[in-house]
């Protein structure tokens, strides 16, 4: 579980650094076809349009990290909810971390608070 949290943290930190290409490298092969670095940037900007600005803090509360959930697929390891804190906003990205070719990768990305 800690490895999945670390992958989610590293992905979110790349988004916080506005290094969307590096964030994209954390994805599974299929997810790389679904999501693009430019799409990450657009999604983040749309999500924070009400109060634009950089992410100042990335935070994962283990209480909101799941090992079992209804949409879990066979290679999934964890569903991780990552808090993204700006100066005047609190948003999130939810990530499904999955095992692919012996490595942990992100299979699904959902922007915004539920």
Buried (B, 14 or more C-beta within 10 A) or exposed (E): EEEBBBBBBBBBBBBBEEBBEBBBBBBBEEBBEEBEBEBBBEBBEEBBEEEEEEBEEBEBEEEEBBEEEEEBEEBBBBBBBBBBBBEEBEBBBBBBBBBBEEEBBBBBBEBBEE
